[in-house]
Amino acid sequence: MDFTLPAEVEETRRKIREFVAAEVLPLESDPASYDDHENIRLDLLDEVRAKARAAGLWAPQMPVERGGLGFSTVGMAGVYEEAARSIFGPVCFNCAAPDDGNMFVLNRVASEAQKERWLQPVVDGKVRSSFVMTEPAPGAGSDPGLMRTTAERKGDRWIVTGRKWFITGAETAQHFILIARTSDDPRKGLSAFLFDRDQPGWEIVRRIPIMGPEEHGGHCELSFDGLEIPDENRLMEVGDGLKLTQIRLGTARLTHCMRWLGMAKRALEICQPYVAERDSFGIKLADRESVQNQLGEAAMAIEIGRLLTMKAAAKLDSGDFARKEVSMAKIQVADVLHKAVDTAIQLMGAKGYSTDTPLEWMYRYARQARLVDGASEVHKMVLARFLMKEGGDFWSWS
């Protein structure tokens, strides 16, 4: 097993690290860099994005012919970590959620005409996008089979009725991917559609307040009351909505892990100089065994997450859905993100708890990791099902 990154990926990883250090990290310490929802100000983001594009660091996950770098999932794992060394980083390179997952699935399943209309503007950074699936209870959450929003066919159009919520990025999105129920078939009852912000028949009811910093466009509640979608804007075949969701979420969950690992590593990076220099009762904090234990455990947990993430990435690149590998990575990395940030705050004391460092921002952000794209309990259930089905082959090296 060779974990050496391909030369092109390693070179890009190094360049992204240098770019983040020079152009992005300095922005974090300036209160004027933030918007009202604790993310990078949009006009400032445009400036940084122009620099990233000029540096040849734009959209690592997209094909070269569409203006990206054409990296495999393994390559993405190598560079996304570096992008996420800054809390502002991923969006600067156009590899942040939800655009990242939306671009991936559109590139995989959309027709050429749909790619030109709906994908290319997102790749170019001209518009933002959103994935519209989650519903208020008793509707679909981790279980898409509970979907209540419907799309009813009327001639060559689909009429959408229903309600969605916690739709990330909706307030700034122009292009939307919608999952709705088109029949009662338990496996083929959902279908996927594309719609534009300017179409009538839907509205943003509210931007839902959350405990942590927000992606641009927030997490919104949407209402659909007669949105008409031409059949030409249907993705894949009627009944393929669940399949599309699985295609999108497999890689999207893993790219979350890639970014979270970068943030977890940054948390330890922030606290290391402090514990190395801080005297306490005649000894440096870094020389105390209790501190070494905390740092060592966090560092090892991050490395376990990296290995699980890279294994899942390699399996996705082989054409496998890698369901159990992605679930294992998602559980581990969601936990280690919180562990790393919590450890850094504990070791830095009041300074870590203050806003003098980004740690308190990261701490509030980290809590969502065990919820988004499937709660950890759901992923553990997936693993249990594989174990019961495969027995000893669960741990096969093949």
C-alpha positions in Angstrom: 0.0 0.0 0.0 1.5 3.3 -1.1 0.0 6.4 0.5 2.3 8.8 -1.5 0.2 11.4 -3.3 0.6 11.7 -7.0 3.2 14.4 -8.0 0.5 16.8 -9.4 -1.6 16.4 -6.3 1.3 16.9 -3.9 2.4 20.0 -5.8 -1.1 21.4 -5.7 -1.4 20.6 -2.0 1.7 22.5 -1.3 0.5 25.5 -3.4 -2.9 25.5 -1.6 -1.1 25.5 1.8 1.0 28.5 0.8 -2.0 30.3 -0.7 -4.0 29.8 2.5 -1.2 31.0 4.7 -0.6 34.1 2.6 -4.1 35.1 1.4 -6.7 33.5 3.7 -5.4 33.0 7.3 -4.7 36.7 7.8 -8.4 37.5 7.1 -9.6 35.4 10.1 -8.2 37.9 12.7 -9.9 40.9 11.2 -13.5 41.4 12.4 -14.3 43.3 9.2 -13.7 40.1 7.1 -16.9 38.4 8.5 -20.5 38.8 7.3 -23.4 38.8 9.7 -23.5 35.0 9.9 -19.8 34.6 10.8 -18.5 33.6 7.3 -16.2 35.5 5.0 -17.8 38.6 3.6 -19.0 37.9 0.0 -17.3 40.9 -1.6 -14.0 39.8 0.1 -14.6 36.3 -1.0 -14.9 37.4 -4.6 -11.4 39.0 -4.4 -9.8 35.9 -2.8 -11.5 33.6 -5.4 -10.1 35.6 -8.2 -6.6 35.1 -6.8 -7.2 31.4 -6.3 -8.3 31.0 -9.9 -5.4 33.0 -11.2 -3.1 30.8 -9.2 -4.5 27.7 -10.9 -6.1 26.3 -7.7 -9.8 26.4 -8.7 -12.3 23.6 -8.4 -10.0 20.6 -7.8 -12.9 18.2 -8.1 -14.1 19.3 -11.6 -12.9 18.1 -15.0 -10.3 20.1 -16.7 -12.6 20.8 -19.6 -15.0 22.5 -17.3 -12.3 24.7 -15.7 -11.3 22.5 -12.8 -8.2 20.5 -11.9 -9.6 17.0 -12.7 -8.5 15.4 -9.5 -9.7 11.9 -8.4 -11.3 11.4 -5.0 -7.9 10.5 -3.6 -6.5 13.7 -5.0 -9.4 15.7 -3.5 -8.6 14.2 -0.1 -5.0 15.4 -0.4 -5.9 19.0 -1.2 -9.2 19.6 0.7 -7.4 19.1 4.0 -5.1 22.0 3.1 -8.0 24.2 1.9 -9.7 23.7 5.2 -6.7 24.8 7.2 -8.6 28.1 7.3 -12.2 28.4 8.4 -12.7 30.4 5.2 -10.6 28.2 3.0 -12.8 25.7 1.1 -15.2 28.2 -0.4 -12.2 30.2 -1.7 -11.3 27.3 -4.0 -14.9 26.4 -4.9 -14.8 23.1 -3.0 -17.2 23.9 -0.1 -20.6 22.4 0.6 -23.2 22.4 -0.8 -21.8 23.5 -4.2 -19.1 20.8 -4.0 -21.6 17.9 -3.8 -24.0 19.5 -6.3 -21.2 19.9 -8.9 -20.1 16.4 -8.4 -23.5 14.8 -8.9 -24.4 17.1 -11.8 -21.2 16.2 -13.5 -21.9 12.5 -13.0 -25.6 12.3 -14.0 -26.8 15.4 -15.9 -27.2 15.5 -19.6 -24.8 17.7 -21.6 -27.5 20.3 -22.0 -28.2 20.3 -18.3 -24.5 20.6 -17.5 -24.2 23.7 -19.6 -27.4 25.3 -18.1 -27.1 24.2 -14.5 -23.6 23.0 -13.7 -21.2 25.3 -15.6 -22.2 28.5 -13.9 -21.6 26.9 -10.5 -18.2 25.6 -11.6 -17.4 29.1 -12.9 -18.4 30.6 -9.5 -21.0 32.8 -11.2 -23.9 31.4 -9.1 -24.4 29.3 -6.0 -26.5 26.1 -5.6 -28.5 24.1 -3.0 -29.7 20.6 -2.5 -33.3 20.4 -1.4 -34.2 17.2 0.4 -34.6 17.4 4.2 -38.2 18.0 5.5 -39.8 18.9 8.8 -41.1 15.9 10.8 -42.8 13.6 10.0 -41.1 14.1 6.6 -37.8 12.9 5.3 -34.6 13.3 7.4 -32.0 10.6 7.5 -34.7 8.3 6.1 -35.6 9.6 2.6 -38.4 7.0 2.4 -40.5 9.4 4.6 -40.5 12.0 1.8 -43.8 14.0 1.7 -43.1 16.8 -0.8 -44.7 15.7 -4.1 -44.1 16.3 -7.8 -47.2 15.5 -9.8 -46.9 15.2 -13.6 -49.2 17.4 -15.7 -48.3 16.9 -19.4 -44.7 17.9 -19.9 -44.4 19.6 -16.5 -44.2 18.7 -12.8 -46.1 20.5 -10.1 -44.4 20.6 -6.8 -46.1 20.9 -3.4 -44.6 20.5 0.0 -42.2 21.9 2.6 -38.4 21.5 3.1 -36.1 22.8 5.8 -32.5 23.0 6.8 -31.7 23.6 3.2 -28.1 24.7 3.2 -27.2 27.7 1.1 -30.8 28.4 -0.1 -30.7 32.1 0.6 -27.9 32.8 -1.8 -28.5 29.9 -4.3 -29.6 30.4 -7.9 -29.7 26.8 -8.9 -31.5 24.1 -6.9 -31.6 20.3 -7.0 -34.9 19.1 -5.6 -35.9 15.6 -4.4 -39.6 14.9 -4.4 -42.0 12.0 -4.3 -43.5 11.0 -7.7 -45.0 7.6 -6.7 -45.5 5.3 -3.7 -43.0 2.8 -4.8 -40.7 2.1 -1.9 -37.5 2.0 -4.0 -38.5 4.1 -7.1 -40.8 6.6 -5.5 -38.5 9.6 -5.6 -37.3 11.7 -8.5 -34.8 14.6 -8.9 -35.4 17.9 -10.5 -33.7 21.2 -11.2 -35.2 24.6 -10.7 -34.1 28.2 -10.7 -34.4 30.8 -8.0 -36.5 33.1 -10.2 -39.2 30.6 -10.9 -42.6 31.3 -9.2 -44.4 28.8 -6.9 -42.0 28.5 -4.1 -40.6 30.8 -1.3 -38.1 30.9 1.5 -40.2 30.9 4.7 -37.2 31.7 7.0 -33.5 31.4 7.5 -33.3 29.0 10.5 -31.1 30.3 13.3 -28.4 27.8 14.4 -25.8 27.6 17.2 -22.8 27.7 15.0 -21.4 29.8 12.1 -23.2 29.3 8.8 -22.4 28.5 5.2 -23.3 31.4 2.9 -27.1 31.3 2.4 -27.7 29.7 5.8 -30.0 26.8 6.5 -33.5 27.7 5.3 -37.1 26.5 5.4 -38.8 26.4 2.0 -42.4 26.2 0.9 -43.6 24.8 -2.4 -47.1 25.7 -3.7 -47.4 24.9 -7.4 -43.8 25.3 -8.5 -43.8 24.1 -12.2 -40.7 22.3 -13.5 -40.5 21.3 -17.2 -39.7 17.6 -17.7 -36.5 18.6 -19.5 -35.3 19.7 -16.0 -35.7 16.3 -14.5 -32.4 14.6 -13.5 -32.0 10.9 -14.5 -35.2 8.8 -15.0 -38.4 9.1 -13.1 -37.9 7.1 -9.9 -34.2 7.6 -9.7 -34.2 10.2 -7.0 -33.0 7.9 -4.3 -30.2 6.7 -6.6 -29.1 10.2 -7.3 -29.1 11.0 -3.6 -26.9 8.0 -2.9 -24.5 9.0 -5.7 -24.3 12.6 -4.3 -24.1 11.8 -0.6 -21.5 9.1 -0.8 -18.8 11.5 -2.0 -20.3 14.6 -0.3 -20.0 12.8 3.1 -16.4 12.0 2.4 -15.5 15.5 1.3 -17.0 16.8 4.6 -14.5 14.4 6.3 -11.6 15.8 4.2 -12.5 19.4 5.2 -13.1 18.5 8.9 -9.7 16.8 9.1 -8.1 20.0 7.9 -9.9 22.0 10.6 -9.0 19.4 13.3 -5.4 19.6 12.3 -5.5 23.4 12.5 -7.0 23.3 16.0 -3.9 21.4 17.2 -1.7 23.7 15.2 -3.2 26.7 17.1 -2.6 25.3 20.5 0.9 23.8 20.0 2.9 27.1 20.4 0.9 27.9 23.5 1.6 24.7 25.3 5.2 24.8 24.2 5.7 28.2 25.8 3.3 28.4 28.7 4.9 27.8 32.1 2.7 26.2 34.9 4.1 25.5 38.3 7.7 25.4 37.2 7.2 23.4 34.0 6.1 23.9 30.4 2.7 22.6 29.7 4.1 20.6 26.8 6.3 18.7 29.2 3.4 17.5 31.4 2.4 13.9 30.8 -1.3 14.8 31.0 -0.9 17.4 28.3 1.1 15.0 26.1 -1.6 12.3 26.5 -4.3 14.7 25.3 -2.2 15.9 22.3 -1.2 12.3 21.4 -4.7 11.0 21.6 -6.0 13.8 19.4 -3.2 13.4 16.9 -3.7 9.6 16.6 -7.5 10.0 16.2 -6.9 12.5 13.4 -4.6 10.1 11.6 -7.1 7.2 12.0 -9.7 9.5 10.4 -7.3 10.3 7.5 -6.6 6.7 6.8 -10.3 5.8 6.8 -11.0 8.8 4.6 -8.3 7.8 2.1 -9.4 4.2 2.0 -13.0 5.3 1.2 -11.7 7.7 -1.4 -9.7 5.0 -3.1 -12.7 2.7 -3.1 -14.9 5.4 -4.6 -12.3 5.9 -7.3 -12.5 2.1 -8.1 -16.2 2.5 -8.9 -17.5 1.1 -5.6 -20.2 3.0 -3.6 -18.0 2.4 -0.5 -21.0 2.7 1.7 -19.4 1.1 4.8 -16.1 2.8 4.3 -17.7 6.2 4.0 -19.8 5.6 7.0 -16.8 4.6 9.1 -14.9 7.7 8.0 -17.9 9.9 8.7 -18.4 8.6 12.3 -14.7 8.8 13.1 -14.0 12.2 11.6 -17.1 13.8 13.0 -16.0 12.7 16.5 -12.4 13.7 16.0 -13.2 17.2 14.8 -15.0 17.9 18.1 -12.2 16.1 20.1 -9.4 18.0 18.5 -11.0 21.4 18.9 -12.1 20.6 22.5 -8.6 19.5 23.4 -7.1 22.7 22.0 -9.5 24.9 23.9 -8.9 22.9 27.1 -5.1 23.2 26.8 -5.3 27.0 26.0 -7.7 27.7 28.8 -9.4 31.1 28.8 -7.6 32.2 25.6 -9.0 29.2 23.7 -12.5 30.0 25.0 -12.2 33.6 23.9 -12.5 35.0 20.4 -8.8 35.7 20.3 -8.4 32.5 18.3 -10.8 30.7 15.8 -11.2 27.8 18.3 -14.6 28.9 19.7 -15.9 29.4 16.1 -14.6 25.8 15.3 -16.2 24.4 18.5 -19.6 25.6 17.7 -19.2 24.6 14.0 -18.0 21.1 15.0 -21.2 20.1 16.8 -23.1 19.8 13.5 -20.6 17.2 12.2 -22.4 14.3 14.0 -25.7 15.3 12.5 -25.2 16.5 8.8 -25.4 14.0 5.9 -26.7 11.3 8.2 -26.5 11.2 12.0 -23.7 9.1 13.5 -26.3 6.7 14.8 -27.6 6.0 11.3 -24.1 5.3 10.0 -23.5 2.9 12.9 -26.7 1.1 11.9 -25.3 0.9 8.3 -22.2 -0.7 9.6 -24.1 -3.2 11.8 -26.1 -4.3 8.7 -22.9 -4.9 6.7 -21.4 -6.8 9.6 -24.5 -9.1 9.9 -24.5 -9.7 6.2 -20.8 -10.2 5.6 -19.6 -11.7 8.9 -15.8 -12.1 8.8 -15.7 -10.7 5.3 -16.6 -7.3 6.8 -12.8 -6.8 7.3 -11.7 -8.1 3.9 -8.7 -6.4 2.4 -10.0 -6.7 -1.1 
